[in-house]
């Protein structure tokens, strides 16, 4: 072996010769050398040489498509739906050789290829195609545009939510071959509902029924959702269900595996990690799987031939996105059902006012069980009011009424007992001292507040209230409703020293607990599932939940209570729930009767009378006082629009992360509410979007935050 041969085996040997050979090959090529920065001198594609691109710019005045030239070398990869990189922001001054140059590189999506451009000047060329994978299909693009218009936002912002970040390793792996449609499932526990088997039969036959489903208490709802999805798949179509959190997604995932078997559905949650989640998303887009269960971001999942969209517990705050333009899963799925002509299922143990409106308007039909089935599935609910607490010596000394003590003792003989404790930090609201009706403004019916403990004013429109009297009973004295809860797991542990105490809350959420005697202390929404159901449950300090300064306080309290009570065994098995709250309150009465639908219908009727959402459409405008005033003055609002406020909004607390809509530390912001009657929501969104676009075009204008249908309006 020669010494030259020995050197050729070493890493990096021969590199100068290889580079020289490459340079000589390029120099002898007949086509001009491509320059990815500008592609100056490179030939353009012979057919459809113009690419229409959506750039990743969220500013509303840039919410449009931009045309770019397609170099011949990118002709094959530059197909509609792929991710591209383009140069943006150079203006029309830097034109060389008929090609625009300069600008910074920015991501975008190629929307379509065209033969010519409407733009008369020189076009910049596509910098390069990030990936040949077409991730943005026509249906997803149409849905994203509808969501952007619905919420007065930009298409680029919606696509940030709809299309997950790219993962090259996941993209390089092929997706499995699709499986044939499964057999039509049996109704199972859907037979407990009078219309349940008919609903499944309509799905299996390719129909598109729309239903608001008030689910019975108990552990069967994940399997019932799985059977509805299986019936849809049996018709050769796809199905999508969105749940509020990863724990619920895991339960539906297990139910789908039991009903359908492995490989027929995808799980899209943040807990999966970026690579696995993107791989699952690609399997859905490529048509390998046609059933999807996931959390909020899954509402945009590109399911092929979608036949059913389902949503569980639409009142959960996690269904409202915290990123612009702040879409709600329920509204997005309604758009998908309307545009795609597919079935719609809105389910939960509770019924929101929005769900009641869907039934009231005839858009969807009710799907619920009769009272006989409800008596079997629901636990016995008992109440403890303020009067009983005042007379109860045990309650005064141990902060728990005698009825609660007895319920805990009896429940621990046969299984775990759930104790729901409201979160700390709920702000007090004012109510009539005599009948406890919430105190509201006479002008706009917003909640009254007393920031300085003396003067009353409205938290919506800011008007002062000098002569308040209760509209229900005529009382003139106010009281601050009870807030917070001080009971802790340590106190219960001292009361029941021989029983283990488990906690579930923000820092540590339990998924499940065994069917053994134990005290489970949980904050609302973090209740673990008990194997075989809880023997009993205590819902403590109900005033803390009903007394929040929010239009939805009663509805939200009932939703939290029913969610916890639904985990308790049915009354025939001895399941008992004790709620510590005033028995005459409407949400408490609805829980005792287990009538969330009746409560939602009454709330809807009152909101219709007062012009509250969802009957009306409302938007919030938040920002510095001068910016809010200038924005409202320049917006071409519909003639029917009513502006409430502006009023000051709380600023960020020093040392705590700043929340959405809060003023920066040291600044004072204001919020105005704009309300329009039914049927004028689209006009309001268009007017707000146009005004915001005009402001963002001026770089010197102070930012203003717009939110359509804000979840919290006081």
DAUR-V96051 format. One record per residue. N is the residue number from 0. RES is the residue in one letter. SS is DSSP state (alpha for helix, beta for strand, coil for the rest). Layout:
N_RES_SS, N_RES_SS
//
This chain:
0_X_coil, 1_X_coil, 2_X_alpha, 3_X_alpha, 4_X_alpha, 5_X_alpha, 6_X_alpha, 7_X_alpha, 8_X_coil, 9_X_coil, 10_X_coil, 11_X_coil, 12_X_coil, 13_X_coil, 14_X_alpha, 15_X_alpha, 16_X_alpha, 17_X_alpha, 18_X_alpha, 19_X_alpha, 20_X_alpha, 21_X_alpha, 22_X_alpha, 23_X_alpha, 24_X_alpha, 25_X_alpha, 26_X_alpha, 27_X_alpha, 28_X_coil, 29_X_coil, 30_X_coil, 31_X_coil, 32_X_coil, 33_X_coil, 34_X_coil, 35_X_coil, 36_X_coil, 37_X_coil, 38_X_coil, 39_X_coil, 40_X_coil, 41_X_coil, 42_X_coil, 43_X_beta, 44_X_coil, 45_X_coil, 46_X_coil, 47_X_coil, 48_X_coil, 49_X_beta, 50_X_beta, 51_X_beta, 52_X_beta, 53_X_beta, 54_X_beta, 55_X_coil, 56_X_coil, 57_X_coil, 58_X_coil, 59_X_alpha, 60_X_alpha, 61_X_alpha, 62_X_coil, 63_X_coil, 64_X_coil, 65_X_beta, 66_X_beta, 67_X_beta, 68_X_beta, 69_X_coil, 70_X_beta, 71_X_alpha, 72_X_alpha, 73_X_alpha, 74_X_coil, 75_X_coil, 76_X_coil, 77_X_coil, 78_X_coil, 79_X_coil, 80_X_coil, 81_X_coil, 82_X_beta, 83_X_beta, 84_X_beta, 85_X_beta, 86_X_beta, 87_X_beta, 88_X_coil, 89_X_coil, 90_X_coil, 91_X_coil, 92_X_coil, 93_X_coil, 94_X_beta, 95_X_beta, 96_X_coil, 97_X_coil, 98_X_beta, 99_X_beta, 100_X_coil, 101_X_coil, 102_X_coil, 103_X_beta, 104_X_beta, 105_X_beta, 106_X_beta, 107_X_beta, 108_X_beta, 109_X_beta, 110_X_beta, 111_X_beta, 112_X_beta, 113_X_beta, 114_X_coil, 115_X_coil, 116_X_coil, 117_X_coil, 118_X_coil, 119_X_coil, 120_X_coil, 121_X_coil, 122_X_coil, 123_X_coil, 124_X_beta, 125_X_coil, 126_X_coil, 127_X_beta, 128_X_beta, 129_X_beta, 130_X_beta, 131_X_coil, 132_X_coil, 133_X_coil, 134_X_coil, 135_X_coil, 136_X_coil, 137_X_alpha, 138_X_alpha, 139_X_alpha, 140_X_alpha, 141_X_alpha, 142_X_alpha, 143_X_alpha, 144_X_alpha, 145_X_alpha, 146_X_alpha, 147_X_alpha, 148_X_alpha, 149_X_alpha, 150_X_coil, 151_X_coil, 152_X_coil, 153_X_coil, 154_X_alpha, 155_X_alpha, 156_X_alpha, 157_X_alpha, 158_X_alpha, 159_X_alpha, 160_X_alpha, 161_X_alpha, 162_X_coil, 163_X_coil, 164_X_coil, 165_X_coil, 166_X_coil, 167_X_alpha, 168_X_alpha, 169_X_alpha, 170_X_alpha, 171_X_alpha, 172_X_coil, 173_X_coil, 174_X_coil, 175_X_coil, 176_X_coil, 177_X_coil, 178_X_coil, 179_X_coil, 180_X_coil, 181_X_coil, 182_X_coil, 183_X_coil, 184_X_coil, 185_X_coil, 186_X_coil, 187_X_alpha, 188_X_alpha, 189_X_alpha, 190_X_alpha, 191_X_alpha, 192_X_coil, 193_X_coil, 194_X_coil, 195_X_alpha, 196_X_alpha, 197_X_alpha, 198_X_alpha, 199_X_alpha, 200_X_alpha, 201_X_alpha, 202_X_alpha, 203_X_alpha, 204_X_coil, 205_X_coil, 206_X_coil, 207_X_coil, 208_X_coil, 209_X_beta, 210_X_beta, 211_X_beta, 212_X_beta, 213_X_beta, 214_X_coil, 215_X_coil, 216_X_coil, 217_X_coil, 218_X_coil, 219_X_coil, 220_X_alpha, 221_X_alpha, 222_X_alpha, 223_X_alpha, 224_X_alpha, 225_X_alpha, 226_X_alpha, 227_X_alpha, 228_X_alpha, 229_X_alpha, 230_X_alpha, 231_X_alpha, 232_X_alpha, 233_X_alpha, 234_X_coil, 235_X_coil, 236_X_coil, 237_X_beta, 238_X_beta, 239_X_beta, 240_X_beta, 241_X_beta, 242_X_coil, 243_X_coil, 244_X_coil, 245_X_alpha, 246_X_alpha, 247_X_alpha, 248_X_alpha, 249_X_alpha, 250_X_alpha, 251_X_alpha, 252_X_alpha, 253_X_alpha, 254_X_alpha, 255_X_alpha, 256_X_alpha, 257_X_alpha, 258_X_alpha, 259_X_alpha, 260_X_coil, 261_X_coil, 262_X_coil, 263_X_coil, 264_X_coil, 265_X_beta, 266_X_beta, 267_X_beta, 268_X_coil, 269_X_alpha, 270_X_alpha, 271_X_alpha, 272_X_coil, 273_X_alpha, 274_X_alpha, 275_X_alpha, 276_X_alpha, 277_X_alpha, 278_X_alpha, 279_X_alpha, 280_X_alpha, 281_X_alpha, 282_X_alpha, 283_X_alpha, 284_X_alpha, 285_X_coil, 286_X_coil, 287_X_coil, 288_X_coil, 289_X_coil, 290_X_beta, 291_X_beta, 292_X_beta, 293_X_beta, 294_X_coil, 295_X_alpha, 296_X_alpha, 297_X_alpha, 298_X_alpha, 299_X_alpha, 300_X_coil, 301_X_coil, 302_X_coil, 303_X_coil, 304_X_coil, 305_X_beta, 306_X_beta, 307_X_beta, 308_X_beta, 309_X_beta, 310_X_beta, 311_X_beta, 312_X_coil, 313_X_coil, 314_X_coil, 315_X_coil, 316_X_alpha, 317_X_alpha, 318_X_alpha, 319_X_beta, 320_X_coil, 321_X_coil, 322_X_coil, 323_X_coil, 324_X_coil, 325_X_coil, 326_X_coil, 327_X_beta, 328_X_alpha, 329_X_alpha, 330_X_alpha, 331_X_alpha, 332_X_alpha, 333_X_alpha, 334_X_alpha, 335_X_alpha, 336_X_alpha, 337_X_alpha, 338_X_alpha, 339_X_alpha, 340_X_coil, 341_X_coil, 342_X_beta, 343_X_beta, 344_X_beta, 345_X_beta, 346_X_beta, 347_X_beta, 348_X_coil, 349_X_coil, 350_X_coil, 351_X_coil, 352_X_alpha, 353_X_alpha, 354_X_alpha, 355_X_alpha, 356_X_alpha, 357_X_alpha, 358_X_alpha, 359_X_alpha, 360_X_coil, 361_X_coil, 362_X_coil, 363_X_coil, 364_X_beta, 365_X_beta, 366_X_beta, 367_X_beta, 368_X_coil, 369_X_coil, 370_X_alpha, 371_X_alpha, 372_X_alpha, 373_X_alpha, 374_X_alpha, 375_X_alpha, 376_X_alpha, 377_X_coil, 378_X_coil, 379_X_beta, 380_X_beta, 381_X_beta, 382_X_beta, 383_X_beta, 384_X_coil, 385_X_alpha, 386_X_alpha, 387_X_alpha, 388_X_alpha, 389_X_alpha, 390_X_alpha, 391_X_coil, 392_X_alpha, 393_X_alpha, 394_X_alpha, 395_X_alpha, 396_X_alpha, 397_X_alpha, 398_X_coil, 399_X_coil, 400_X_coil, 401_X_alpha, 402_X_alpha, 403_X_alpha, 404_X_alpha, 405_X_alpha, 406_X_alpha, 407_X_alpha, 408_X_alpha, 409_X_alpha, 410_X_alpha, 411_X_alpha, 412_X_coil, 413_X_coil, 414_X_coil, 415_X_coil, 416_X_beta, 417_X_beta, 418_X_beta, 419_X_beta, 420_X_coil, 421_X_coil, 422_X_coil, 423_X_coil, 424_X_coil, 425_X_coil, 426_X_coil, 427_X_coil, 428_X_coil, 429_X_beta, 430_X_beta, 431_X_beta, 432_X_coil, 433_X_coil, 434_X_coil, 435_X_coil, 436_X_coil, 437_X_beta, 438_X_coil, 439_X_beta, 440_X_coil, 441_X_coil, 442_X_coil, 443_X_coil, 444_X_coil, 445_X_coil, 446_X_beta, 447_X_beta, 448_X_beta, 449_X_coil, 450_X_coil, 451_X_coil, 452_X_coil, 453_X_coil, 454_X_coil, 455_X_beta, 456_X_beta, 457_X_beta, 458_X_coil, 459_X_coil, 460_X_coil, 461_X_coil, 462_X_coil, 463_X_beta, 464_X_beta, 465_X_coil, 466_X_coil, 467_X_coil, 468_X_coil, 469_X_coil, 470_X_coil, 471_X_coil, 472_X_coil, 473_X_coil, 474_X_coil, 475_X_coil, 476_X_coil, 477_X_beta, 478_X_beta, 479_X_beta, 480_X_coil, 481_X_coil, 482_X_coil, 483_X_coil, 484_X_coil, 485_X_coil, 486_X_coil, 487_X_coil, 488_X_alpha, 489_X_alpha, 490_X_alpha, 491_X_alpha, 492_X_alpha, 493_X_alpha, 494_X_alpha, 495_X_coil, 496_X_coil, 497_X_coil, 498_X_coil, 499_X_coil, 500_X_beta, 501_X_beta, 502_X_beta, 503_X_beta, 504_X_coil, 505_X_coil, 506_X_coil, 507_X_coil, 508_X_coil, 509_X_coil, 510_X_coil, 511_X_beta, 512_X_beta, 513_X_coil, 514_X_coil, 515_X_coil, 516_X_coil, 517_X_coil, 518_X_beta, 519_X_beta, 520_X_beta, 521_X_beta, 522_X_coil, 523_X_coil, 524_X_coil, 525_X_coil, 526_X_coil, 527_X_coil, 528_X_beta, 529_X_beta, 530_X_coil, 531_X_coil, 532_X_coil, 533_X_beta, 534_X_coil, 535_X_beta, 536_X_beta, 537_X_beta, 538_X_beta, 539_X_coil, 540_X_coil, 541_X_alpha, 542_X_alpha, 543_X_alpha, 544_X_alpha, 545_X_alpha, 546_X_coil, 547_X_coil, 548_X_coil, 549_X_coil, 550_X_coil, 551_X_coil, 552_X_alpha, 553_X_alpha, 554_X_alpha, 555_X_alpha, 556_X_alpha, 557_X_alpha, 558_X_alpha, 559_X_alpha, 560_X_alpha, 561_X_alpha, 562_X_alpha, 563_X_alpha, 564_X_alpha, 565_X_coil, 566_X_coil, 567_X_beta, 568_X_coil, 569_X_coil, 570_X_alpha, 571_X_alpha, 572_X_alpha, 573_X_coil, 574_X_coil, 575_X_beta, 576_X_beta, 577_X_beta, 578_X_beta, 579_X_beta, 580_X_coil, 581_X_coil, 582_X_coil, 583_X_coil, 584_X_coil, 585_X_alpha, 586_X_alpha, 587_X_alpha, 588_X_alpha, 589_X_alpha, 590_X_alpha, 591_X_alpha, 592_X_alpha, 593_X_coil, 594_X_coil, 595_X_alpha, 596_X_alpha, 597_X_alpha, 598_X_alpha, 599_X_alpha, 600_X_alpha, 601_X_alpha, 602_X_alpha, 603_X_alpha, 604_X_alpha, 605_X_alpha, 606_X_alpha, 607_X_alpha, 608_X_alpha, 609_X_alpha, 610_X_coil, 611_X_coil, 612_X_coil, 613_X_coil, 614_X_coil, 615_X_coil, 616_X_beta, 617_X_beta, 618_X_beta, 619_X_beta, 620_X_beta, 621_X_beta, 622_X_beta, 623_X_beta, 624_X_alpha, 625_X_alpha, 626_X_alpha, 627_X_alpha, 628_X_alpha, 629_X_alpha, 630_X_alpha, 631_X_alpha, 632_X_alpha, 633_X_alpha, 634_X_coil, 635_X_coil, 636_X_coil, 637_X_coil, 638_X_coil, 639_X_coil, 640_X_coil, 641_X_beta, 642_X_beta, 643_X_beta, 644_X_beta, 645_X_beta, 646_X_beta, 647_X_beta, 648_X_beta, 649_X_coil, 650_X_beta, 651_X_coil, 652_X_coil, 653_X_coil, 654_X_coil, 655_X_coil, 656_X_coil, 657_X_coil, 658_X_coil, 659_X_coil, 660_X_coil, 661_X_coil, 662_X_beta, 663_X_coil, 664_X_coil, 665_X_coil, 666_X_coil, 667_X_coil, 668_X_beta, 669_X_beta, 670_X_beta, 671_X_beta, 672_X_beta, 673_X_beta, 674_X_beta, 675_X_beta, 676_X_coil, 677_X_coil, 678_X_coil, 679_X_coil, 680_X_alpha, 681_X_alpha, 682_X_alpha, 683_X_alpha, 684_X_alpha, 685_X_alpha, 686_X_alpha, 687_X_alpha, 688_X_alpha, 689_X_alpha, 690_X_alpha, 691_X_alpha, 692_X_alpha, 693_X_alpha, 694_X_alpha, 695_X_alpha, 696_X_coil, 697_X_coil, 698_X_coil, 699_X_coil, 700_X_coil, 701_X_coil, 702_X_coil, 703_X_beta, 704_X_beta, 705_X_beta, 706_X_beta, 707_X_beta, 708_X_coil, 709_X_coil, 710_X_coil, 711_X_coil, 712_X_coil, 713_X_coil
//
